[in-house]
Structures are given as C-alpha cells and as structure tokens.
Amino acid sequence: MRISFLLLAASLCALVLLLPPASEGCGPGRGYGKRRPPKKLTPLAYKQFSPNVAEKTLGASGRYEGKITRNSERFKELTPNYNTDIIFKDEENTAADRLMTQRCKDKLNSLAISVMNMWPGVKLRVTEGWDEDGHHSEDSLHYEGRAVDITTSDRDRNKYAMLARLAVEAGFDWVYYESKAHIHCSVKSEHSVAAKTGGCFPGDAQVILEGGATKQVRDLHPGDRVLASSTTGGGGPLLYSPVVSFLDRQPNATKIFYVISTTAGLNITLTAAHLIFVADGNCTGGTAGLRTVFASEVRPGQCVLTSRGRAGSEATLSAVTYVEERRSTGVYAPLTQHGSIVVDGVLASCYAALDWHHLAHWVLAPLRFFYSLMGPSEPQTDGLHWYPRLLQRLGETLLDAGHFHPWGLEEGQRHEVSH
C-alpha cells in the first residue's frame, strides 16, 4: 500500500512537469470559462521557499549550467532590463544587476506590476542580479542571470513576506524568503526543457492510418487508428493504435519547433519538450539501448526509429543528420492507446516535458482506459484536455504543500519503477 501511494504521489507531482501548465499548454493564454474570484494570498513565512523542494531540482529552477562571463559565448543569453517601474541598486556601477535571462526578465516585470498594485507608490527593487564578481556560492544561479534578490523600494521589511508570495504568483520557478533583508527568486534555464512546457507536433505533420493512407495531425479524430509501437519502450513491432484524444490542441498557436532530419530521408518536427526515442552509437546495433530524450537534446549522430512500413513490421534505426529550428502555427498533441505515434515516418512518444516515458504512460492509463470503455470521444474543444489539467493542478498543490519530494527516487529506483 505504501509503495502504491508513493507511486501515485510521485506521478501526480511529475505531472507538474509532464504536462503544460493550465495557463500555458502548447499554445497561448488561458482556456475559456468563468472568471475566478480573486485568490487569497498567503505571505511566505521567514525561511520558507516555494515550491517546497531544493532550488536546483527539476521541480524548481533546475540544475546549475555554468557561470556566464562577459567574454563567454553564453553572454548573449543575457538581456538588460530597463523597466522604469523597477529600481536597480547597481552598487557595482556596471549595470550587471540589470542583466538577466529573458525568462527572469519576464517574471520580474510581471512582479513589478503586482507590487505597484499591492502598494501604490511603492516599486520593486533589485539588490542583486547577474553576478560577475564571485560574491555568491560556487553554483549560484546569479552567475547565469537566472536569479535576483529583491525588496520593495521603501525597504519596509514588513512587506517582504507578501512580496515573496507575489513573486510566486508572478511565476518565478523558486522563491525563498532567504533573509530579513531580501527575497531570493530564480527561474529555469532558457535551454531547460523544464522551462519549455508542452509537447506537440505541427498541424501539417503526417501520420499513417490503418490501410496505408496518410492524414495530417490537424485532421485526426478520436477513433482514428494510426501507426505506433506495440511496446512502451518503442522497440517492438508496429501496429495501428487508436487515437483516444488530444492532450492539447491549439490551431492558432505559434511555436518554435525542432526539425530532426535522418539518413532515411525522413524528418520529424516537434516542440522542444516532446519526447522522442533515440539510441546512441551504431545505428545497426539494434534497439536494446533505446531511451527517450527531449527533442531539443537530440544531436547529429544519434539514432531515431524510422518506418515507411505498416503494422507488423519493425521500425529501423536511422542516424540523425542535422537538427534545426523553425517557427510554425498550429500545435497538436494526440494521445494514442499505446502512448507512441509514428509522425512523418519517425517514431515519437505521445508525452512531453518529463524525461520518463514509462511514468507518463502509467499516469495517463486511467484516461486511456476510460476511452477504451466509452469508445471514441467527441472532438475536443481547443485547449488543454480536462484530465491533464486536473492532474497538473493536483500535482502543483501537493508539491507546493511539501507533502513529499517528487524527485526523491534515485535514478536506479526510477528505472525499477518504469519497468
């Protein structure tokens, strides 16, 4: 019983990363519905952090990626913030405190508005931003422009507990009431897939239907049977798996997609956070080493599974020749009964944002089971499906409450659970 509860708990928390936030999804904006009443804001307690996990875990801002200096290639990742509604202390007189990643800048600008709304006449104040002088611990996110220390312009410490809560609401990935003198906030890396929520295909991507015909992803309907893998790990014979629903469907959303080209002449296009099956090394060595990675992590020389065949055949490994980005409108995330799908001749997972295909497949088993009993659903309204939306909110609630640590399982334990 305890193991079952821990699996359920870990699964719900995993949905925080596995599924796009309800306010984002694969496309822009919130879904339709009644306006919610104003949310009651609870100030953070001194030394409290939110979410209640370590800063450099996937559930928060993610791992440290290395110090950025003015001479490094990554310096171009930093952008200056000239928002006049924010006061920058800039005690070094180098404007370093104004430099930050775009994600950090967006969250900071959002917080500045909240501060002025909460306390008219008061502005947000940044005491520390990007650090180029080595004033922080060795792996501080200040060195990457991903962290800021903040106060209010009036330096009223009685406001700081609520300031921390406002920072959480503004979307910072980790907020810590670190000191009586300031609040520490940080964000995920711009490269981190954890920051690139949602995983979808473009609308013009092609799938293979039972009978051999092809159809664009935008034209798929629940009940269509599409080519997929018969095994969760991706290496088994292919079969036709029914589409049960769309995890997300945004015809008018514009996204950056990764185009992965192969020696087989087949190219798959998918968003950065989408999972795809890959193997390293010799592409003639069989599929024993298959694993899932994010599309943004695929590199030339790796192997992906490709197929021009039909059910009963097996996909073959083809080397990746190049990976490039392109912008496209229309994003779709079909879910099949088997959790995988062959798109443009390349096998991909139906899941995204958490590099754990087996867990994703397990978490969404109730949804697949429901549709297997009820039959094809009605065409989904544009936006995020209600089931992942519900689970994502449950996961966020449990994670923020600190009932358990979603990443408490060691890598070996994760492997055992997934198999």
C-alpha positions in Angstrom: 0.0 0.0 0.0 2.8 2.4 0.9 4.5 1.7 -2.4 1.3 2.4 -4.3 0.8 5.7 -2.5 4.4 6.8 -3.2 3.9 5.9 -6.9 0.7 7.9 -7.1 2.3 10.8 -5.2 5.3 10.8 -7.5 3.1 10.6 -10.5 0.9 13.5 -9.5 4.0 15.6 -8.9 5.5 14.5 -12.1 2.5 16.0 -13.9 3.7 19.4 -12.9 6.5 18.9 -15.4 5.0 16.3 -17.6 2.0 18.4 -18.6 1.8 22.0 -19.7 0.6 24.4 -17.0 -3.1 25.1 -17.4 -2.3 28.7 -18.3 0.2 27.8 -21.0 -0.3 24.4 -22.7 1.1 24.1 -26.1 -0.4 27.4 -27.1 -1.1 30.8 -25.6 -3.4 32.0 -22.9 -5.9 30.6 -20.6 -8.8 28.4 -21.5 -12.4 29.7 -21.7 -14.6 29.7 -18.7 -16.0 31.8 -15.8 -13.7 34.3 -14.2 -12.4 33.0 -10.9 -12.8 35.0 -7.7 -9.7 36.8 -6.5 -7.2 34.4 -5.0 -6.4 34.9 -1.3 -2.7 35.5 -1.0 -0.9 33.9 1.9 2.5 35.6 2.8 5.5 33.3 2.9 7.0 32.6 6.4 10.6 33.6 7.1 12.9 30.9 5.6 10.1 29.3 3.7 10.6 28.5 0.0 8.1 27.7 -2.8 7.8 25.1 -4.2 9.0 23.2 -1.2 11.9 21.4 -3.0 15.5 22.3 -3.5 16.2 25.2 -5.8 18.3 23.2 -8.3 15.9 20.3 -8.8 13.6 19.8 -11.8 10.6 20.7 -9.6 12.1 24.2 -9.1 14.7 26.1 -11.2 16.7 23.1 -12.3 20.4 22.4 -12.3 23.3 24.9 -12.5 24.7 25.1 -16.0 27.8 27.1 -15.5 29.0 30.7 -14.9 28.4 33.3 -17.6 31.1 35.9 -18.1 31.2 38.9 -20.4 33.7 37.1 -22.6 31.8 33.8 -22.8 29.6 32.7 -25.8 26.6 32.5 -23.4 26.8 36.2 -22.5 24.4 36.8 -25.4 21.8 34.9 -23.4 21.5 37.8 -21.0 19.3 40.8 -21.8 19.2 44.2 -20.0 16.1 45.2 -18.1 15.3 48.9 -18.4 11.9 48.8 -16.8 11.3 52.2 -15.2 9.0 50.6 -12.7 11.9 48.7 -11.2 14.7 50.2 -9.1 18.1 48.5 -9.6 20.6 49.0 -6.8 23.7 48.6 -9.1 26.2 49.0 -6.4 29.0 47.9 -8.8 28.1 50.7 -11.2 28.4 48.2 -14.1 24.6 47.7 -14.8 25.2 44.0 -14.0 22.1 43.9 -11.9 20.0 44.8 -15.0 21.3 41.7 -16.9 19.3 38.5 -16.8 17.7 35.8 -18.9 14.6 36.6 -20.8 12.5 34.3 -18.6 13.8 36.1 -15.5 13.1 39.5 -17.1 9.5 38.5 -17.9 8.8 37.3 -14.4 10.4 40.3 -12.8 8.4 42.7 -15.0 5.2 40.9 -14.0 6.1 41.1 -10.4 6.8 44.9 -10.7 3.2 45.4 -11.8 1.9 43.3 -8.8 4.0 45.3 -6.4 2.5 48.6 -7.6 -1.0 47.2 -7.5 -0.5 45.9 -4.0 1.2 49.0 -2.6 0.5 52.2 -4.6 3.6 54.4 -4.8 5.9 51.6 -4.0 8.2 50.0 -6.6 10.1 46.7 -6.9 13.8 47.0 -6.0 16.5 44.6 -7.2 19.5 44.4 -4.9 21.4 41.7 -6.8 21.0 40.3 -10.3 23.7 38.8 -12.5 26.9 38.4 -10.6 30.2 38.6 -12.4 32.3 39.3 -9.3 32.1 35.9 -7.5 30.1 37.2 -4.5 27.9 34.1 -4.3 28.4 30.3 -3.7 30.1 28.4 -6.5 27.0 27.1 -8.2 24.7 30.2 -7.6 22.2 30.9 -10.3 23.1 34.6 -10.0 26.1 33.7 -12.2 23.7 32.7 -15.0 21.4 35.7 -14.8 18.7 33.3 -13.5 18.4 34.7 -10.0 17.5 38.1 -8.4 17.4 39.3 -4.8 14.6 41.8 -4.3 13.0 44.2 -1.8 10.4 46.9 -2.0 11.6 50.5 -2.8 10.6 51.7 0.7 12.6 48.9 2.2 9.8 48.1 4.6 10.6 44.6 5.9 7.0 44.1 7.0 6.1 43.9 3.3 8.7 41.2 2.4 6.6 38.1 3.3 3.9 39.3 1.0 6.5 40.3 -1.6 7.7 36.7 -1.6 4.1 35.5 -2.2 3.7 38.0 -5.1 6.9 36.6 -6.6 5.4 33.1 -6.5 2.3 34.3 -8.2 4.3 36.2 -10.8 5.7 32.9 -12.0 9.2 32.6 -10.6 10.2 29.0 -10.5 11.6 29.2 -7.0 11.1 31.8 -4.3 12.9 31.9 -1.0 12.3 34.2 2.0 16.0 33.9 2.5 16.9 36.9 4.7 15.2 39.6 6.7 16.8 42.0 4.2 15.6 40.4 0.9 13.7 37.8 -1.1 15.6 35.4 -3.4 13.9 34.4 -6.7 15.1 32.2 -9.5 13.9 30.7 -12.8 14.6 27.7 -15.0 17.2 27.9 -17.7 16.3 29.1 -21.1 17.6 25.9 -22.6 16.0 23.8 -20.0 13.1 21.8 -21.3 11.6 22.2 -18.0 11.1 25.8 -19.0 9.7 24.9 -22.4 6.4 23.4 -21.2 4.2 21.4 -23.5 5.0 19.0 -26.3 3.2 19.0 -29.7 3.5 18.4 -33.4 2.7 20.9 -36.1 -0.7 20.6 -37.8 0.8 19.6 -41.2 2.7 16.6 -39.7 1.7 13.4 -41.4 0.6 10.1 -39.7 -0.1 6.7 -41.3 -3.7 5.4 -40.9 -4.8 1.8 -40.9 -5.0 0.8 -44.6 -1.9 2.8 -45.5 -3.4 6.2 -46.2 -1.9 9.3 -44.6 -3.5 12.1 -42.7 -2.4 15.4 -41.2 -2.3 15.6 -37.5 -4.7 18.6 -37.5 -7.3 16.4 -39.2 -7.1 13.5 -36.8 -10.2 12.5 -34.8 -10.6 10.2 -31.8 -11.0 6.7 -33.1 -8.6 7.0 -36.0 -6.1 4.2 -35.9 -2.5 5.4 -36.5 0.8 3.6 -36.8 2.6 3.3 -33.4 4.8 1.0 -31.4 3.4 -2.1 -29.8 5.7 -1.8 -26.8 6.1 1.0 -24.3 9.9 1.1 -24.9 9.5 1.7 -28.6 11.4 -1.2 -29.9 8.7 -3.7 -30.8 6.7 -4.4 -33.9 4.5 -1.6 -35.2 0.7 -1.7 -35.0 -2.3 0.6 -35.5 -3.2 2.2 -32.3 -6.4 4.2 -31.8 -6.2 7.9 -31.1 -8.1 8.4 -27.8 -8.0 12.2 -27.6 -5.7 15.2 -27.8 -3.8 16.2 -24.7 -3.7 19.6 -26.2 -4.9 21.2 -29.4 -4.2 24.8 -30.4 -4.8 25.5 -34.1 -3.8 29.2 -33.8 -0.8 29.0 -31.6 2.7 29.7 -33.0 5.6 27.8 -31.6 9.3 27.1 -32.2 9.7 23.5 -33.5 12.8 21.3 -33.8 13.2 19.6 -37.2 15.1 16.4 -36.9 16.5 15.0 -40.2 17.6 11.4 -40.7 19.7 9.5 -43.2 16.5 7.7 -44.2 15.3 11.0 -45.7 12.5 11.2 -43.1 12.2 14.4 -41.0 10.1 14.8 -37.8 9.1 18.2 -36.5 8.1 18.6 -32.8 8.4 21.1 -29.9 11.5 21.2 -27.7 9.9 19.4 -24.7 8.4 16.5 -26.7 9.9 13.0 -26.1 11.4 11.0 -28.9 13.0 7.6 -28.9 16.8 7.6 -29.5 19.8 5.3 -29.3 23.5 6.3 -29.2 26.3 4.9 -31.3 26.0 2.4 -34.1 22.5 2.6 -35.8 22.9 -1.0 -36.9 23.4 -2.3 -33.4 19.7 -3.0 -32.6 17.2 -1.2 -30.4 18.4 -2.5 -27.0 19.8 0.9 -26.0 16.7 2.9 -26.8 15.7 5.7 -24.4 13.6 8.8 -24.6 15.0 12.3 -24.7 13.6 15.7 -25.4 13.6 16.9 -29.0 15.9 19.8 -28.0 18.5 17.3 -26.8 18.8 15.2 -30.0 22.2 15.6 -31.7 23.5 14.5 -35.1 25.0 11.0 -34.9 22.3 9.7 -32.6 19.8 7.3 -34.0 16.0 7.5 -34.1 13.4 4.9 -35.2 12.0 5.4 -38.7 9.5 3.4 -40.7 7.9 3.5 -44.1 6.1 0.3 -43.4 2.8 -0.9 -41.9 1.7 -2.8 -38.9 3.7 -6.0 -38.2 6.9 -4.5 -39.4 9.5 -3.1 -37.1 11.0 0.4 -37.2 14.7 0.7 -38.0 17.3 2.9 -36.6 18.4 5.8 -38.8 21.1 8.3 -38.0 20.3 11.9 -37.3 22.0 14.2 -39.9 21.0 17.6 -38.5 18.7 19.4 -36.2 17.3 22.9 -36.9 14.6 25.2 -35.6 11.6 26.6 -37.4 8.5 28.5 -36.4 5.1 27.2 -37.3 1.5 27.8 -36.4 -0.8 25.1 -35.1 0.2 22.7 -32.3 -1.3 19.3 -31.6 -0.7 16.6 -29.0 -2.6 13.4 -30.0 -2.7 10.6 -27.4 -2.8 7.0 -28.7 -3.8 3.9 -26.7 -0.2 2.7 -26.8 1.4 6.1 -25.9 3.5 6.4 -29.1 2.9 7.5 -32.7 4.8 7.5 -36.0 4.9 11.0 -37.3 6.4 11.8 -40.7 7.9 8.3 -40.6 9.7 8.7 -37.3 8.5 7.1 -34.0 7.9 9.5 -31.1 6.3 9.4 -27.7 2.9 11.0 -27.1 4.3 12.6 -23.9 6.4 15.6 -23.1 8.3 17.7 -20.5 9.4 14.9 -18.2 12.1 12.5 -19.5 10.3 9.5 -18.1 8.1 7.9 -20.8 7.1 4.9 -18.7 5.8 7.0 -15.9 3.9 9.3 -18.2 2.3 6.3 -19.8 1.3 4.9 -16.4 -0.1 8.2 -15.2 -2.4 8.6 -18.2 -3.6 4.9 -18.0 -6.9 5.9 -16.4 -7.7 8.2 -19.3 -6.8 5.6 -21.9 -8.9 3.0 -20.0 -11.8 5.4 -19.8 -11.9 5.9 -23.6 -11.4 2.1 -24.2 -14.6 1.5 -22.3 -16.6 4.5 -23.6 -15.4 4.4 -27.2 -14.1 7.4 -29.2 -14.8 10.8 -27.6 -16.4 13.8 -29.2 -14.0 16.1 -30.9 -12.1 18.0 -28.2 -12.5 21.7 -27.8 -9.4 23.7 -28.4 -7.1 23.9 -25.4 -5.7 21.6 -22.8 -7.6 18.4 -22.1 -9.5 18.4 -18.7 -7.7 15.3 -17.4 -4.1 16.5 -17.6 -5.4 19.9 -16.4 -6.9 18.3 -13.3 -3.8 16.2 -12.6 -1.5 19.1 -13.1 -3.4 21.2 -10.5 -3.3 18.3 -8.0 0.4 17.8 -8.6 1.1 21.5 -8.1 -1.0 21.5 -4.8 0.9 18.6 -3.4 4.3 19.8 -4.5 3.7 23.3 -3.0 2.4 21.8 0.2 5.6 19.8 0.6 3.9 16.5 1.4 6.7 14.7 -0.5 9.6 15.2 -2.7 8.8 14.2 -6.3 12.4 13.7 -7.2 13.2 11.6 -4.1 13.6 8.4 -6.1 17.2 7.7 -7.1 17.9 7.0 -10.8 18.1 3.3 -10.2 14.8 3.3 -8.4 13.2 5.2 -11.3 14.5 2.5 -13.6 12.9 -0.2 -11.5 9.5 1.5 -11.3 9.4 2.2 -15.0 10.0 -1.5 -15.8 
